[in-house]
Amino acid sequence: MRTNRWKKGTLLFLGLWGIASVGVFESQAAEASGPQLAIEQQQASRESQEQQRQEEIQREQAVNGWNEGTKGWFYQGTDGVILTNTMTPDAYYVDENGIWKQEVLTLLNLEVTAPSRFVKASAMEDWEPLLAGLGYLREEIERVMPENRSFHVYSDSIVYQSISGKTESDLLSLEKGKNGEGYFLRVSCDLGKGGQTLSTAADYDYQVFRFLCAQISSTPSRLAAAIYESWQGGNGYGLEREKEKAVGDAQIKYYAENGCGVYSIVPR
Protein backbone atom coordinates (compact mmCIF):
# COMPACT_ATOMS: atom_id res chain seq x y z
CA MET A 1 0.00 0.00 0.00
CA ARG A 2 1.32 3.46 -0.87
CA THR A 3 1.65 5.95 1.95
CA ASN A 4 2.44 9.63 2.19
CA ARG A 5 2.62 10.63 5.85
CA TRP A 6 4.84 11.04 8.91
CA LYS A 7 5.28 7.75 10.65
CA LYS A 8 4.19 8.16 14.27
CA GLY A 9 6.88 7.65 16.89
CA THR A 10 9.83 7.85 14.46
CA LEU A 11 11.86 10.47 12.67
CA LEU A 12 11.35 8.77 9.27
CA PHE A 13 9.14 10.09 6.50
CA LEU A 14 7.58 7.43 4.29
CA GLY A 15 7.20 8.61 0.71
CA LEU A 16 4.79 7.42 -1.95
CA TRP A 17 6.53 4.05 -2.24
CA GLY A 18 7.31 3.58 1.42
CA ILE A 19 10.95 4.66 1.02
CA ALA A 20 12.32 6.13 4.26
CA SER A 21 14.11 9.48 4.19
CA VAL A 22 16.05 10.41 7.32
CA GLY A 23 18.83 12.95 6.89
CA VAL A 24 16.82 15.61 5.05
CA PHE A 25 14.09 15.80 7.63
CA GLU A 26 16.50 15.69 10.55
CA SER A 27 18.09 18.92 9.32
CA GLN A 28 14.69 20.49 8.66
CA ALA A 29 13.54 19.69 12.18
CA ALA A 30 16.66 21.25 13.66
CA GLU A 31 15.93 24.46 11.73
CA ALA A 32 12.26 25.06 12.37
CA SER A 33 9.06 23.12 12.95
CA GLY A 34 9.45 19.50 11.93
CA PRO A 35 8.04 16.65 14.02
CA GLN A 36 11.32 16.13 15.91
CA LEU A 37 11.32 19.73 17.12
CA ALA A 38 7.66 19.54 18.07
CA ILE A 39 8.19 16.31 20.02
CA GLU A 40 11.19 17.76 21.87
CA GLN A 41 9.29 20.94 22.77
CA GLN A 42 6.30 18.96 24.04
CA GLN A 43 8.57 16.70 26.09
CA ALA A 44 10.47 19.66 27.59
CA SER A 45 7.18 21.38 28.43
CA ARG A 46 5.82 18.24 30.13
CA GLU A 47 9.03 17.81 32.12
CA SER A 48 9.02 21.45 33.21
CA GLN A 49 5.37 21.27 34.25
CA GLU A 50 5.98 18.05 36.17
CA GLN A 51 8.97 19.53 37.98
CA GLN A 52 6.96 22.61 38.93
CA ARG A 53 4.12 20.38 40.14
CA GLN A 54 6.49 18.31 42.27
CA GLU A 55 8.06 21.44 43.77
CA GLU A 56 4.62 22.82 44.61
CA ILE A 57 3.67 19.55 46.29
CA GLN A 58 6.91 19.54 48.29
CA ARG A 59 6.42 23.13 49.38
CA GLU A 60 2.83 22.39 50.45
CA GLN A 61 3.99 19.36 52.42
CA ALA A 62 7.02 21.12 53.87
CA VAL A 63 7.23 21.47 57.60
CA ASN A 64 8.88 24.15 59.67
CA GLY A 65 12.64 23.64 59.41
CA TRP A 66 14.68 21.70 56.88
CA ASN A 67 13.09 19.96 53.90
CA GLU A 68 14.59 18.28 50.86
CA GLY A 69 13.31 19.31 47.42
CA THR A 70 14.22 18.44 43.85
CA LYS A 71 17.02 21.03 43.84
CA GLY A 72 18.39 20.34 47.32
CA TRP A 73 17.75 21.26 50.94
CA PHE A 74 15.71 24.34 51.84
CA TYR A 75 14.51 25.87 55.10
CA GLN A 76 10.94 26.91 55.79
CA GLY A 77 10.29 29.40 58.57
CA THR A 78 7.51 29.26 61.15
CA ASP A 79 5.47 31.62 58.95
CA GLY A 80 5.59 29.13 56.07
CA VAL A 81 7.99 31.28 54.03
CA ILE A 82 11.06 29.59 52.58
CA LEU A 83 14.23 31.46 53.54
CA THR A 84 16.40 32.84 50.72
CA ASN A 85 19.82 34.54 50.64
CA THR A 86 20.15 34.50 54.39
CA MET A 87 21.23 32.46 57.39
CA THR A 88 18.99 29.81 58.91
CA PRO A 89 18.46 29.76 62.68
CA ASP A 90 21.07 26.97 62.93
CA ALA A 91 23.67 29.07 61.05
CA TYR A 92 23.58 27.60 57.54
CA TYR A 93 23.52 29.84 54.48
CA VAL A 94 20.79 29.36 51.87
CA ASP A 95 21.25 31.04 48.49
CA GLU A 96 18.97 33.31 46.45
CA ASN A 97 16.93 30.23 45.45
CA GLY A 98 16.61 29.11 49.06
CA ILE A 99 18.97 26.16 48.60
CA TRP A 100 21.78 25.04 50.89
CA LYS A 101 24.61 23.29 49.10
CA GLN A 102 28.14 22.29 49.95
CA GLU A 103 30.76 23.63 47.56
CA VAL A 104 33.58 21.52 46.17
CA LEU A 105 36.53 23.29 44.53
CA THR A 106 39.43 21.89 42.52
CA LEU A 107 42.66 23.72 43.32
CA LEU A 108 45.91 22.57 41.69
CA ASN A 109 44.34 19.12 41.16
CA LEU A 110 43.32 18.99 44.83
CA GLU A 111 39.61 18.53 45.51
CA VAL A 112 38.65 20.77 48.42
CA THR A 113 35.26 20.43 50.10
CA ALA A 114 34.14 23.59 51.84
CA PRO A 115 32.72 23.33 55.36
CA SER A 116 28.96 22.98 55.67
CA ARG A 117 28.80 26.31 57.51
CA PHE A 118 31.16 29.10 58.60
CA VAL A 119 34.00 27.82 60.80
CA LYS A 120 34.67 30.14 63.72
CA ALA A 121 38.28 30.85 64.59
CA SER A 122 37.84 29.24 68.00
CA ALA A 123 37.19 25.90 66.23
CA MET A 124 40.48 26.10 64.31
CA GLU A 125 42.66 24.68 67.05
CA ASP A 126 46.24 24.49 65.69
CA TRP A 127 44.71 24.81 62.19
CA GLU A 128 44.20 21.05 62.25
CA PRO A 129 41.33 20.95 59.68
CA LEU A 130 43.44 22.42 56.89
CA LEU A 131 46.95 21.05 57.46
CA ALA A 132 46.60 18.09 55.09
CA GLY A 133 45.46 20.29 52.20
CA LEU A 134 48.10 22.86 53.02
CA GLY A 135 50.77 20.18 52.89
CA TYR A 136 49.64 19.13 49.42
CA LEU A 137 49.72 22.73 48.14
CA ARG A 138 53.17 23.22 49.59
CA GLU A 139 54.52 20.16 47.80
CA GLU A 140 52.88 21.14 44.51
CA ILE A 141 54.19 24.71 44.66
CA GLU A 142 57.69 23.60 45.66
CA ARG A 143 57.69 21.17 42.75
CA VAL A 144 56.96 23.94 40.25
CA MET A 145 58.65 26.89 41.94
CA PRO A 146 61.39 25.53 44.21
CA GLU A 147 62.76 28.09 46.64
CA ASN A 148 60.30 30.78 45.50
CA ARG A 149 57.40 30.31 47.93
CA SER A 150 57.01 29.17 51.52
CA PHE A 151 54.33 28.59 54.16
CA HIS A 152 54.64 29.33 57.86
CA VAL A 153 52.04 27.98 60.27
CA TYR A 154 51.75 29.62 63.69
CA SER A 155 49.21 29.08 66.45
CA ASP A 156 47.21 32.16 65.44
CA SER A 157 48.06 32.60 61.75
CA ILE A 158 49.13 31.05 58.46
CA VAL A 159 51.54 33.09 56.35
CA TYR A 160 52.32 32.51 52.66
CA GLN A 161 55.51 34.22 51.48
CA SER A 162 57.66 34.83 48.43
CA ILE A 163 61.40 34.23 48.69
CA SER A 164 64.05 36.24 46.85
CA GLY A 165 67.53 35.37 47.98
CA LYS A 166 67.51 35.84 51.73
CA THR A 167 64.46 38.10 51.68
CA GLU A 168 60.98 36.82 52.54
CA SER A 169 57.92 38.93 51.80
CA ASP A 170 54.36 38.21 52.93
CA LEU A 171 51.91 37.58 50.07
CA LEU A 172 48.88 36.26 51.95
CA SER A 173 48.08 35.59 55.58
CA LEU A 174 45.07 34.31 57.49
CA GLU A 175 44.97 35.36 61.13
CA LYS A 176 42.52 34.39 63.83
CA GLY A 177 40.52 37.23 65.35
CA LYS A 178 40.98 37.98 69.01
CA ASN A 179 37.35 37.28 69.86
CA GLY A 180 37.46 33.74 68.46
CA GLU A 181 34.72 34.48 65.93
CA GLY A 182 36.36 35.55 62.70
CA TYR A 183 39.60 36.16 60.83
CA PHE A 184 41.76 38.75 59.14
CA LEU A 185 42.84 37.92 55.61
CA ARG A 186 45.75 40.06 54.40
CA VAL A 187 46.52 40.35 50.70
CA SER A 188 49.80 41.82 49.44
CA CYS A 189 50.18 40.14 46.04
CA ASP A 190 48.77 40.67 42.57
CA LEU A 191 46.11 37.99 42.14
CA GLY A 192 45.73 38.80 38.44
CA LYS A 193 43.29 41.23 36.85
CA GLY A 194 40.24 40.18 34.85
CA GLY A 195 41.13 38.87 31.40
CA GLN A 196 44.83 38.86 32.22
CA THR A 197 46.93 35.80 31.46
CA LEU A 198 48.48 34.93 34.80
CA SER A 199 52.07 33.94 35.32
CA THR A 200 52.64 30.61 37.01
CA ALA A 201 53.50 32.37 40.27
CA ALA A 202 50.39 34.61 40.19
CA ASP A 203 48.16 31.65 39.34
CA TYR A 204 49.51 29.60 42.25
CA ASP A 205 49.14 32.59 44.58
CA TYR A 206 45.51 32.86 43.50
CA GLN A 207 44.89 29.15 44.16
CA VAL A 208 46.33 29.50 47.69
CA PHE A 209 44.05 32.50 48.23
CA ARG A 210 41.00 30.44 47.20
CA PHE A 211 42.16 27.55 49.41
CA LEU A 212 42.24 29.80 52.48
CA CYS A 213 38.71 31.05 51.72
CA ALA A 214 37.50 27.45 51.35
CA GLN A 215 38.75 26.53 54.82
CA ILE A 216 36.63 29.00 56.75
CA SER A 217 33.49 29.66 54.66
CA SER A 218 30.72 27.45 53.31
CA THR A 219 30.45 29.94 50.42
CA PRO A 220 34.12 30.25 49.43
CA SER A 221 33.46 31.21 45.80
CA ARG A 222 31.44 34.25 46.88
CA LEU A 223 33.93 35.18 49.58
CA ALA A 224 36.90 34.88 47.21
CA ALA A 225 35.11 36.79 44.44
CA ALA A 226 34.19 39.69 46.74
CA ILE A 227 37.73 40.06 48.12
CA TYR A 228 39.32 39.53 44.71
CA GLU A 229 37.20 42.25 43.06
CA SER A 230 37.81 44.65 45.92
CA TRP A 231 41.57 44.09 45.86
CA GLN A 232 41.81 44.34 42.08
CA GLY A 233 39.77 47.55 41.97
CA GLY A 234 36.39 46.35 40.68
CA ASN A 235 34.46 45.94 43.94
CA GLY A 236 31.27 44.61 42.37
CA TYR A 237 30.20 43.33 45.80
CA GLY A 238 30.34 46.82 47.32
CA LEU A 239 32.81 46.16 50.15
CA GLU A 240 33.49 49.28 52.20
CA ARG A 241 36.13 50.48 54.60
CA GLU A 242 35.18 49.91 58.21
CA LYS A 243 31.61 48.91 57.30
CA GLU A 244 30.55 45.27 57.18
CA LYS A 245 28.97 43.86 54.04
CA ALA A 246 27.10 40.54 53.94
CA VAL A 247 28.52 38.12 51.37
CA GLY A 248 27.35 34.50 51.52
CA ASP A 249 27.75 33.26 55.07
CA ALA A 250 30.17 36.03 56.08
CA GLN A 251 30.31 39.70 56.94
CA ILE A 252 33.32 41.44 55.38
CA LYS A 253 34.88 44.85 55.83
CA TYR A 254 38.05 46.25 54.34
CA TYR A 255 40.86 48.57 55.33
CA ALA A 256 44.42 49.27 54.18
CA GLU A 257 47.50 48.60 56.27
CA ASN A 258 51.15 49.08 55.25
CA GLY A 259 50.51 48.58 51.55
CA CYS A 260 48.29 45.53 51.88
CA GLY A 261 44.55 44.99 51.91
CA VAL A 262 43.13 43.70 55.19
CA TYR A 263 39.77 41.97 55.16
CA SER A 264 37.91 41.31 58.39
CA ILE A 265 35.77 38.19 57.94
CA VAL A 266 33.23 37.21 60.60
CA PRO A 267 30.21 34.88 60.53
CA ARG A 268 27.02 36.46 59.24
PEWOKA-V259263 format. One record per pair of residues at least 4 apart in sequence whose C-alpha atoms are under 6 Angstrom apart, sorted by the first residue. I is the first residue (numbers start at 1). J is the second residue. D is the distance in Angstrom with one decimal. If there is no record, write none. Layout:
[[I	J	D] [I	J	D]]
This chain:
[[2	16	5.4] [2	17	5.4] [3	16	5.2] [4	14	6.0] [4	15	5.1] [4	16	5.3] [6	13	5.0] [12	20	5.7] [12	21	5.8] [12	22	5.4] [13	20	5.6] [13	21	5.5] [14	18	4.8] [14	19	5.5] [14	20	4.9] [15	19	5.5] [29	33	5.7] [29	34	4.1] [29	36	5.6] [29	37	5.4] [33	37	5.8] [58	62	5.8] [64	76	5.2] [64	77	5.5] [64	78	5.5] [65	75	5.2] [65	76	5.2] [66	74	5.8] [66	75	4.5] [67	73	5.7] [67	74	5.5] [68	72	5.6] [68	73	4.3] [69	73	6.0] [72	99	6.0] [73	99	5.6] [73	100	5.5] [74	98	5.6] [74	99	4.9] [75	82	5.7] [75	83	5.8] [76	80	5.8] [76	81	5.6] [76	82	4.2] [77	81	5.4] [83	98	5.6] [84	94	5.7] [84	95	5.6] [84	96	5.0] [84	97	5.9] [84	98	4.1] [85	94	5.4] [85	95	4.4] [85	96	4.5] [86	93	5.8] [86	94	5.8] [87	91	5.5] [87	92	5.4] [87	93	4.5] [88	92	5.3] [92	117	5.4] [93	249	5.5] [94	98	5.0] [94	99	4.9] [94	100	4.5] [95	99	5.4] [102	116	5.8] [103	114	5.4] [104	112	5.6] [104	113	4.4] [105	111	5.8] [105	112	5.1] [106	110	5.4] [106	111	4.5] [107	207	5.9] [114	214	5.1] [114	218	5.4] [115	218	5.0] [116	218	5.3] [117	218	4.8] [118	216	5.8] [118	217	4.6] [118	218	5.6] [119	216	5.0] [120	181	4.9] [120	182	5.8] [121	176	5.6] [121	180	4.9] [121	181	5.3] [121	182	5.4] [122	180	4.5] [126	155	5.5] [141	145	5.7] [142	146	4.4] [148	162	5.6] [148	163	4.8] [149	161	5.6] [149	162	4.6] [149	163	5.6] [150	160	5.9] [150	161	5.3] [151	159	5.7] [151	160	4.7] [152	158	5.8] [152	159	5.1] [153	158	4.6] [156	175	5.8] [156	176	5.4] [157	174	5.5] [157	175	4.2] [158	173	5.5] [158	174	5.3] [159	173	4.3] [160	171	5.7] [160	172	5.1] [160	173	6.0] [161	169	5.3] [161	170	4.4] [161	171	5.1] [162	168	5.6] [162	169	5.3] [163	167	5.8] [163	168	4.7] [171	188	4.8] [171	189	5.1] [172	186	5.5] [172	187	4.9] [173	185	5.7] [173	186	5.2] [174	184	5.8] [174	185	4.6] [175	183	5.4] [175	184	5.1] [176	183	4.5] [177	182	5.2] [177	183	4.7] [182	265	5.5] [182	266	4.1] [183	264	5.9] [183	265	5.2] [184	263	5.5] [184	264	4.7] [185	262	5.8] [185	263	5.1] [186	261	5.7] [186	262	4.6] [187	260	5.6] [187	261	5.2] [188	260	4.7] [191	202	5.8] [191	206	5.3] [192	198	6.0] [198	202	5.7] [198	203	5.6] [213	220	5.2] [214	220	4.8] [219	248	5.6] [220	224	5.8] [221	225	6.0] [224	228	5.8] [226	237	5.5] [229	233	6.0] [229	234	4.8] [229	235	4.7] [230	234	5.7] [230	235	4.1] [239	245	5.9] [240	253	5.9] [240	254	5.9] [241	253	5.9] [241	254	4.7] [241	255	5.2] [242	253	5.6] [243	253	5.4] [244	251	5.6] [244	252	5.1] [244	253	4.6] [245	251	5.2] [245	252	5.2] [246	250	5.9] [246	251	4.5] [249	268	5.3] [250	266	5.6] [250	267	4.6] [250	268	4.5] [251	265	5.7] [251	266	5.3] [251	268	5.2] [252	264	5.5] [252	265	4.8] [253	263	5.7] [253	264	5.3] [254	262	5.7] [254	263	4.7] [255	262	5.4] [256	260	5.8] [256	261	4.8] [256	262	5.8]]
